[in-house]
């Protein structure tokens, strides 16, 4: 499908996926040492993930609904155990950072399009979530992907069988839901990782999260 040049939200152009990762759309106050280190420390993993054929195909003119369903199924196998671990961690910081679970939207999309849910083996993701800093790093990847998801939703707009309230909730967000405040997320993350060891742990967890998604989405 050709790119959709319509704007989303309240008349504001969504940042590109690269801009999301580079943090160029942030206010000056939301940029800090943690975000700088996260961007630099995960740039290689981020590029590797974006280069996967399964993700690049999203922007192909002949993209098929069967490919989209397979992508959602692959994402489900990561999000289900990863979000469960994040939300059940002690202490859990997802709520403090304003993170809203995307798992239910992903489930609804799969039920809409595939009729059922894939079986997940329940293996604990290889992402260290034992500390606040590690959870911050993981959530940095998940929240960034939420912003990127809005771009994907715009690209898929008009594809037969998809609409904001059917099959596209995961990328577009639930109808009526507001996009989380990325600037606020970044400021809170900075306050939770205000030392060099904390920032180092956050970067390691973010890199591990990117790698986890890369491994899962590499399978065809």
ChimeraX commands (.cxc) that place a marker at each C-alpha (Angstrom):
marker #1 position 0.00,0.00,0.00 radius 0.5
marker #1 position 1.25,3.53,-0.67 radius 0.5
marker #1 position 2.07,5.59,2.42 radius 0.5
marker #1 position -0.85,7.45,3.97 radius 0.5
marker #1 position 0.01,11.15,4.22 radius 0.5
marker #1 position -2.83,11.96,6.59 radius 0.5
marker #1 position -1.90,13.25,10.01 radius 0.5
marker #1 position -2.90,11.42,13.16 radius 0.5
marker #1 position -3.84,12.67,16.60 radius 0.5
marker #1 position -4.72,16.30,17.17 radius 0.5
marker #1 position -3.24,17.66,13.96 radius 0.5
marker #1 position 0.34,16.74,14.93 radius 0.5
marker #1 position 2.59,14.69,12.72 radius 0.5
marker #1 position 3.74,11.55,14.48 radius 0.5
marker #1 position 7.53,11.25,14.72 radius 0.5
marker #1 position 9.18,8.77,12.41 radius 0.5
marker #1 position 10.41,5.49,13.87 radius 0.5
marker #1 position 13.98,6.78,13.59 radius 0.5
marker #1 position 13.04,10.03,15.31 radius 0.5
marker #1 position 11.37,8.09,18.12 radius 0.5
marker #1 position 14.59,6.20,18.76 radius 0.5
marker #1 position 16.80,9.28,18.33 radius 0.5
marker #1 position 14.49,11.24,20.68 radius 0.5
marker #1 position 14.53,14.23,18.31 radius 0.5
marker #1 position 10.86,14.96,18.96 radius 0.5
marker #1 position 11.34,15.33,22.73 radius 0.5
marker #1 position 11.25,18.63,24.51 radius 0.5
marker #1 position 14.64,19.70,25.80 radius 0.5
marker #1 position 13.57,18.91,29.36 radius 0.5
marker #1 position 12.82,15.30,28.51 radius 0.5
marker #1 position 16.26,14.66,27.03 radius 0.5
marker #1 position 18.82,13.55,29.55 radius 0.5
marker #1 position 21.79,11.33,30.19 radius 0.5
marker #1 position 19.71,8.15,30.42 radius 0.5
marker #1 position 17.92,8.71,27.12 radius 0.5
marker #1 position 21.19,9.58,25.42 radius 0.5
marker #1 position 22.82,6.38,26.67 radius 0.5
marker #1 position 19.77,4.29,25.77 radius 0.5
marker #1 position 19.78,5.62,22.23 radius 0.5
marker #1 position 23.50,5.10,21.74 radius 0.5
marker #1 position 23.66,1.79,23.56 radius 0.5
marker #1 position 20.87,0.16,21.56 radius 0.5
marker #1 position 21.36,1.72,18.13 radius 0.5
marker #1 position 22.84,-1.46,16.61 radius 0.5
marker #1 position 20.07,-3.70,17.96 radius 0.5
marker #1 position 17.45,-1.20,16.82 radius 0.5
marker #1 position 18.78,-1.13,13.28 radius 0.5
marker #1 position 18.94,-4.92,13.16 radius 0.5
marker #1 position 15.33,-5.19,14.27 radius 0.5
marker #1 position 14.05,-2.66,11.75 radius 0.5
marker #1 position 15.91,-4.44,8.95 radius 0.5
marker #1 position 14.04,-7.70,9.43 radius 0.5
marker #1 position 12.08,-8.69,6.31 radius 0.5
marker #1 position 8.97,-9.30,8.39 radius 0.5
marker #1 position 8.90,-5.66,9.47 radius 0.5
marker #1 position 10.05,-4.17,6.18 radius 0.5
marker #1 position 7.22,-6.01,4.44 radius 0.5
marker #1 position 4.72,-3.88,6.36 radius 0.5
marker #1 position 5.46,-1.07,3.91 radius 0.5
marker #1 position 5.24,-3.16,0.74 radius 0.5
marker #1 position 2.48,-2.45,-1.77 radius 0.5
marker #1 position 1.60,-6.16,-2.00 radius 0.5
marker #1 position 1.51,-6.76,1.77 radius 0.5
marker #1 position -0.96,-9.55,2.60 radius 0.5
marker #1 position -3.30,-10.02,5.56 radius 0.5
marker #1 position -1.79,-13.47,6.15 radius 0.5
marker #1 position 1.61,-11.85,6.71 radius 0.5
marker #1 position 0.08,-9.40,9.12 radius 0.5
marker #1 position -1.56,-12.16,11.16 radius 0.5
marker #1 position 1.74,-14.05,11.34 radius 0.5
marker #1 position 3.42,-10.88,12.61 radius 0.5
marker #1 position 0.81,-10.41,15.33 radius 0.5
marker #1 position 1.22,-14.04,16.37 radius 0.5
marker #1 position 4.98,-13.58,16.67 radius 0.5
marker #1 position 4.52,-10.42,18.72 radius 0.5
marker #1 position 2.03,-12.22,20.96 radius 0.5
marker #1 position 4.62,-14.84,21.85 radius 0.5
marker #1 position 6.87,-12.05,23.15 radius 0.5
marker #1 position 4.38,-9.66,24.71 radius 0.5
marker #1 position 2.43,-12.22,26.72 radius 0.5
marker #1 position 5.30,-13.42,28.96 radius 0.5
marker #1 position 7.23,-10.15,28.84 radius 0.5
marker #1 position 4.38,-7.95,30.03 radius 0.5
marker #1 position 3.42,-10.52,32.67 radius 0.5
marker #1 position 6.95,-10.44,34.06 radius 0.5
marker #1 position 7.05,-6.65,34.01 radius 0.5
marker #1 position 3.72,-6.19,35.74 radius 0.5
marker #1 position 4.47,-8.88,38.35 radius 0.5
marker #1 position 7.99,-7.70,39.15 radius 0.5
marker #1 position 8.78,-6.50,42.66 radius 0.5
marker #1 position 9.05,-3.61,42.75 radius 0.5
marker #1 position 7.05,-2.99,39.59 radius 0.5
marker #1 position 7.64,0.39,37.96 radius 0.5
marker #1 position 5.47,0.08,34.85 radius 0.5
marker #1 position 2.61,1.92,36.53 radius 0.5
marker #1 position 4.92,4.63,37.83 radius 0.5
marker #1 position 6.07,5.27,34.25 radius 0.5
marker #1 position 2.49,5.43,32.97 radius 0.5
marker #1 position 2.79,2.21,30.97 radius 0.5
marker #1 position -0.51,0.76,29.77 radius 0.5
marker #1 position -0.61,-2.89,28.84 radius 0.5
marker #1 position -0.98,-3.63,25.12 radius 0.5
marker #1 position -1.58,-7.33,25.56 radius 0.5
marker #1 position -5.37,-7.17,25.56 radius 0.5
marker #1 position -5.37,-5.18,22.31 radius 0.5
marker #1 position -3.10,-7.78,20.73 radius 0.5
marker #1 position -5.37,-10.58,21.90 radius 0.5
marker #1 position -8.43,-8.84,20.46 radius 0.5
marker #1 position -6.73,-8.32,17.10 radius 0.5
marker #1 position -5.77,-11.98,16.85 radius 0.5
marker #1 position -9.25,-13.16,17.76 radius 0.5
marker #1 position -10.69,-10.81,15.13 radius 0.5
marker #1 position -8.37,-11.96,12.36 radius 0.5
marker #1 position -7.32,-15.52,13.22 radius 0.5
marker #1 position -10.21,-16.72,15.36 radius 0.5
marker #1 position -7.98,-17.95,18.17 radius 0.5
marker #1 position -4.72,-17.33,20.00 radius 0.5
marker #1 position -1.38,-19.02,19.42 radius 0.5
marker #1 position 0.05,-21.36,22.04 radius 0.5
marker #1 position 2.88,-19.77,24.00 radius 0.5
marker #1 position 5.37,-22.08,25.65 radius 0.5
marker #1 position 5.66,-19.87,28.73 radius 0.5
marker #1 position 9.43,-19.66,28.66 radius 0.5
marker #1 position 10.59,-16.65,30.65 radius 0.5
marker #1 position 12.04,-14.05,28.26 radius 0.5
marker #1 position 15.79,-13.62,28.55 radius 0.5
marker #1 position 15.52,-10.02,29.72 radius 0.5
marker #1 position 16.82,-9.10,33.20 radius 0.5
marker #1 position 13.93,-7.50,35.07 radius 0.5
marker #1 position 15.21,-7.94,38.60 radius 0.5
marker #1 position 15.81,-4.24,39.21 radius 0.5
marker #1 position 14.02,-0.95,38.69 radius 0.5
marker #1 position 16.66,0.14,36.19 radius 0.5
marker #1 position 16.27,-3.03,34.15 radius 0.5
marker #1 position 12.52,-2.57,33.98 radius 0.5
marker #1 position 13.01,1.02,32.85 radius 0.5
marker #1 position 15.24,-0.17,30.00 radius 0.5
marker #1 position 12.72,-2.76,28.88 radius 0.5
marker #1 position 9.84,-0.28,29.07 radius 0.5
marker #1 position 11.83,2.21,26.99 radius 0.5
marker #1 position 11.69,-0.28,24.12 radius 0.5
marker #1 position 8.01,-1.11,24.60 radius 0.5
marker #1 position 6.91,2.53,24.85 radius 0.5
marker #1 position 9.01,3.49,21.84 radius 0.5
marker #1 position 7.40,0.68,19.87 radius 0.5
marker #1 position 3.98,2.06,20.79 radius 0.5
marker #1 position 4.84,5.33,19.04 radius 0.5
marker #1 position 6.22,3.44,16.05 radius 0.5
marker #1 position 3.02,1.42,16.00 radius 0.5
marker #1 position 1.00,4.51,15.19 radius 0.5
marker #1 position 3.07,4.92,12.02 radius 0.5
marker #1 position 2.41,1.32,11.08 radius 0.5
marker #1 position -1.31,1.83,11.68 radius 0.5
marker #1 position -1.30,4.76,9.28 radius 0.5
marker #1 position 0.47,2.65,6.68 radius 0.5
marker #1 position -2.10,-0.16,7.01 radius 0.5
marker #1 position -5.11,2.17,6.96 radius 0.5
marker #1 position -7.51,1.09,4.24 radius 0.5
marker #1 position -6.23,-2.46,4.03 radius 0.5
marker #1 position -9.24,-4.78,3.51 radius 0.5
marker #1 position -10.36,-6.40,6.73 radius 0.5
marker #1 position -8.63,-3.91,9.02 radius 0.5
marker #1 position -9.94,-0.89,10.88 radius 0.5
marker #1 position -9.01,0.95,14.09 radius 0.5
marker #1 position -11.47,-1.20,16.06 radius 0.5
marker #1 position -10.82,-4.46,14.23 radius 0.5
marker #1 position -7.41,-6.00,13.82 radius 0.5
marker #1 position -5.44,-2.78,14.38 radius 0.5
marker #1 position -5.85,-2.04,18.09 radius 0.5
marker #1 position -2.32,-3.14,18.93 radius 0.5
marker #1 position -0.71,-0.67,16.54 radius 0.5
marker #1 position -3.34,2.07,16.45 radius 0.5
marker #1 position -4.32,1.92,20.11 radius 0.5
marker #1 position -7.76,1.12,21.47 radius 0.5
marker #1 position -10.44,3.42,20.04 radius 0.5
marker #1 position -10.79,6.46,22.27 radius 0.5
marker #1 position -7.52,5.84,24.14 radius 0.5
marker #1 position -5.03,8.67,24.34 radius 0.5
marker #1 position -1.40,8.18,23.37 radius 0.5
marker #1 position 0.73,7.98,26.52 radius 0.5
marker #1 position 2.86,11.03,27.24 radius 0.5
marker #1 position 6.33,10.12,25.96 radius 0.5
marker #1 position 7.96,13.25,27.41 radius 0.5
marker #1 position 6.55,12.37,30.82 radius 0.5
marker #1 position 7.73,8.77,30.48 radius 0.5
marker #1 position 11.25,9.97,29.71 radius 0.5
marker #1 position 11.37,12.39,32.63 radius 0.5
marker #1 position 10.20,9.73,35.06 radius 0.5
marker #1 position 12.67,7.23,33.64 radius 0.5
marker #1 position 15.50,9.73,34.11 radius 0.5
marker #1 position 14.53,10.22,37.75 radius 0.5
marker #1 position 14.56,6.46,38.39 radius 0.5
marker #1 position 17.98,5.96,36.81 radius 0.5
marker #1 position 19.99,8.82,38.22 radius 0.5
marker #1 position 23.33,7.04,38.67 radius 0.5
marker #1 position 25.86,5.56,36.28 radius 0.5
marker #1 position 25.27,1.92,37.43 radius 0.5
marker #1 position 21.50,2.39,37.10 radius 0.5
marker #1 position 21.81,3.79,33.59 radius 0.5
marker #1 position 24.14,0.96,32.61 radius 0.5
marker #1 position 21.60,-1.63,33.83 radius 0.5
marker #1 position 18.81,0.12,31.91 radius 0.5
marker #1 position 20.82,0.09,28.68 radius 0.5
marker #1 position 21.65,-3.61,29.10 radius 0.5
marker #1 position 17.96,-4.48,29.60 radius 0.5
marker #1 position 16.88,-2.36,26.63 radius 0.5
marker #1 position 19.45,-4.05,24.40 radius 0.5
marker #1 position 18.29,-7.47,25.63 radius 0.5
marker #1 position 14.69,-6.52,24.86 radius 0.5
marker #1 position 15.55,-5.48,21.31 radius 0.5
marker #1 position 17.44,-8.78,20.90 radius 0.5
marker #1 position 14.48,-10.78,22.19 radius 0.5
marker #1 position 12.16,-9.19,19.63 radius 0.5
marker #1 position 14.73,-9.70,16.89 radius 0.5
marker #1 position 15.06,-13.40,17.69 radius 0.5
marker #1 position 11.33,-13.99,17.75 radius 0.5
marker #1 position 10.51,-11.97,14.65 radius 0.5
marker #1 position 13.33,-13.59,12.67 radius 0.5
marker #1 position 11.37,-16.83,12.44 radius 0.5
marker #1 position 9.18,-17.20,9.37 radius 0.5
marker link #1:1,2 radius 0.2
marker link #1:2,3 radius 0.2
marker link #1:3,4 radius 0.2
marker link #1:4,5 radius 0.2
marker link #1:5,6 radius 0.2
marker link #1:6,7 radius 0.2
marker link #1:7,8 radius 0.2
marker link #1:8,9 radius 0.2
marker link #1:9,10 radius 0.2
marker link #1:10,11 radius 0.2
marker link #1:11,12 radius 0.2
marker link #1:12,13 radius 0.2
marker link #1:13,14 radius 0.2
marker link #1:14,15 radius 0.2
marker link #1:15,16 radius 0.2
marker link #1:16,17 radius 0.2
marker link #1:17,18 radius 0.2
marker link #1:18,19 radius 0.2
marker link #1:19,20 radius 0.2
marker link #1:20,21 radius 0.2
marker link #1:21,22 radius 0.2
marker link #1:22,23 radius 0.2
marker link #1:23,24 radius 0.2
marker link #1:24,25 radius 0.2
marker link #1:25,26 radius 0.2
marker link #1:26,27 radius 0.2
marker link #1:27,28 radius 0.2
marker link #1:28,29 radius 0.2
marker link #1:29,30 radius 0.2
marker link #1:30,31 radius 0.2
marker link #1:31,32 radius 0.2
marker link #1:32,33 radius 0.2
marker link #1:33,34 radius 0.2
marker link #1:34,35 radius 0.2
marker link #1:35,36 radius 0.2
marker link #1:36,37 radius 0.2
marker link #1:37,38 radius 0.2
marker link #1:38,39 radius 0.2
marker link #1:39,40 radius 0.2
marker link #1:40,41 radius 0.2
marker link #1:41,42 radius 0.2
marker link #1:42,43 radius 0.2
marker link #1:43,44 radius 0.2
marker link #1:44,45 radius 0.2
marker link #1:45,46 radius 0.2
marker link #1:46,47 radius 0.2
marker link #1:47,48 radius 0.2
marker link #1:48,49 radius 0.2
marker link #1:49,50 radius 0.2
marker link #1:50,51 radius 0.2
marker link #1:51,52 radius 0.2
marker link #1:52,53 radius 0.2
marker link #1:53,54 radius 0.2
marker link #1:54,55 radius 0.2
marker link #1:55,56 radius 0.2
marker link #1:56,57 radius 0.2
marker link #1:57,58 radius 0.2
marker link #1:58,59 radius 0.2
marker link #1:59,60 radius 0.2
marker link #1:60,61 radius 0.2
marker link #1:61,62 radius 0.2
marker link #1:62,63 radius 0.2
marker link #1:63,64 radius 0.2
marker link #1:64,65 radius 0.2
marker link #1:65,66 radius 0.2
marker link #1:66,67 radius 0.2
marker link #1:67,68 radius 0.2
marker link #1:68,69 radius 0.2
marker link #1:69,70 radius 0.2
marker link #1:70,71 radius 0.2
marker link #1:71,72 radius 0.2
marker link #1:72,73 radius 0.2
marker link #1:73,74 radius 0.2
marker link #1:74,75 radius 0.2
marker link #1:75,76 radius 0.2
marker link #1:76,77 radius 0.2
marker link #1:77,78 radius 0.2
marker link #1:78,79 radius 0.2
marker link #1:79,80 radius 0.2
marker link #1:80,81 radius 0.2
marker link #1:81,82 radius 0.2
marker link #1:82,83 radius 0.2
marker link #1:83,84 radius 0.2
marker link #1:84,85 radius 0.2
marker link #1:85,86 radius 0.2
marker link #1:86,87 radius 0.2
marker link #1:87,88 radius 0.2
marker link #1:88,89 radius 0.2
marker link #1:89,90 radius 0.2
marker link #1:90,91 radius 0.2
marker link #1:91,92 radius 0.2
marker link #1:92,93 radius 0.2
marker link #1:93,94 radius 0.2
marker link #1:94,95 radius 0.2
marker link #1:95,96 radius 0.2
marker link #1:96,97 radius 0.2
marker link #1:97,98 radius 0.2
marker link #1:98,99 radius 0.2
marker link #1:99,100 radius 0.2
marker link #1:100,101 radius 0.2
marker link #1:101,102 radius 0.2
marker link #1:102,103 radius 0.2
marker link #1:103,104 radius 0.2
marker link #1:104,105 radius 0.2
marker link #1:105,106 radius 0.2
marker link #1:106,107 radius 0.2
marker link #1:107,108 radius 0.2
marker link #1:108,109 radius 0.2
marker link #1:109,110 radius 0.2
marker link #1:110,111 radius 0.2
marker link #1:111,112 radius 0.2
marker link #1:112,113 radius 0.2
marker link #1:113,114 radius 0.2
marker link #1:114,115 radius 0.2
marker link #1:115,116 radius 0.2
marker link #1:116,117 radius 0.2
marker link #1:117,118 radius 0.2
marker link #1:118,119 radius 0.2
marker link #1:119,120 radius 0.2
marker link #1:120,121 radius 0.2
marker link #1:121,122 radius 0.2
marker link #1:122,123 radius 0.2
marker link #1:123,124 radius 0.2
marker link #1:124,125 radius 0.2
marker link #1:125,126 radius 0.2
marker link #1:126,127 radius 0.2
marker link #1:127,128 radius 0.2
marker link #1:128,129 radius 0.2
marker link #1:129,130 radius 0.2
marker link #1:130,131 radius 0.2
marker link #1:131,132 radius 0.2
marker link #1:132,133 radius 0.2
marker link #1:133,134 radius 0.2
marker link #1:134,135 radius 0.2
marker link #1:135,136 radius 0.2
marker link #1:136,137 radius 0.2
marker link #1:137,138 radius 0.2
marker link #1:138,139 radius 0.2
marker link #1:139,140 radius 0.2
marker link #1:140,141 radius 0.2
marker link #1:141,142 radius 0.2
marker link #1:142,143 radius 0.2
marker link #1:143,144 radius 0.2
marker link #1:144,145 radius 0.2
marker link #1:145,146 radius 0.2
marker link #1:146,147 radius 0.2
marker link #1:147,148 radius 0.2
marker link #1:148,149 radius 0.2
marker link #1:149,150 radius 0.2
marker link #1:150,151 radius 0.2
marker link #1:151,152 radius 0.2
marker link #1:152,153 radius 0.2
marker link #1:153,154 radius 0.2
marker link #1:154,155 radius 0.2
marker link #1:155,156 radius 0.2
marker link #1:156,157 radius 0.2
marker link #1:157,158 radius 0.2
marker link #1:158,159 radius 0.2
marker link #1:159,160 radius 0.2
marker link #1:160,161 radius 0.2
marker link #1:161,162 radius 0.2
marker link #1:162,163 radius 0.2
marker link #1:163,164 radius 0.2
marker link #1:164,165 radius 0.2
marker link #1:165,166 radius 0.2
marker link #1:166,167 radius 0.2
marker link #1:167,168 radius 0.2
marker link #1:168,169 radius 0.2
marker link #1:169,170 radius 0.2
marker link #1:170,171 radius 0.2
marker link #1:171,172 radius 0.2
marker link #1:172,173 radius 0.2
marker link #1:173,174 radius 0.2
marker link #1:174,175 radius 0.2
marker link #1:175,176 radius 0.2
marker link #1:176,177 radius 0.2
marker link #1:177,178 radius 0.2
marker link #1:178,179 radius 0.2
marker link #1:179,180 radius 0.2
marker link #1:180,181 radius 0.2
marker link #1:181,182 radius 0.2
marker link #1:182,183 radius 0.2
marker link #1:183,184 radius 0.2
marker link #1:184,185 radius 0.2
marker link #1:185,186 radius 0.2
marker link #1:186,187 radius 0.2
marker link #1:187,188 radius 0.2
marker link #1:188,189 radius 0.2
marker link #1:189,190 radius 0.2
marker link #1:190,191 radius 0.2
marker link #1:191,192 radius 0.2
marker link #1:192,193 radius 0.2
marker link #1:193,194 radius 0.2
marker link #1:194,195 radius 0.2
marker link #1:195,196 radius 0.2
marker link #1:196,197 radius 0.2
marker link #1:197,198 radius 0.2
marker link #1:198,199 radius 0.2
marker link #1:199,200 radius 0.2
marker link #1:200,201 radius 0.2
marker link #1:201,202 radius 0.2
marker link #1:202,203 radius 0.2
marker link #1:203,204 radius 0.2
marker link #1:204,205 radius 0.2
marker link #1:205,206 radius 0.2
marker link #1:206,207 radius 0.2
marker link #1:207,208 radius 0.2
marker link #1:208,209 radius 0.2
marker link #1:209,210 radius 0.2
marker link #1:210,211 radius 0.2
marker link #1:211,212 radius 0.2
marker link #1:212,213 radius 0.2
marker link #1:213,214 radius 0.2
marker link #1:214,215 radius 0.2
marker link #1:215,216 radius 0.2
marker link #1:216,217 radius 0.2
marker link #1:217,218 radius 0.2
marker link #1:218,219 radius 0.2
marker link #1:219,220 radius 0.2
view
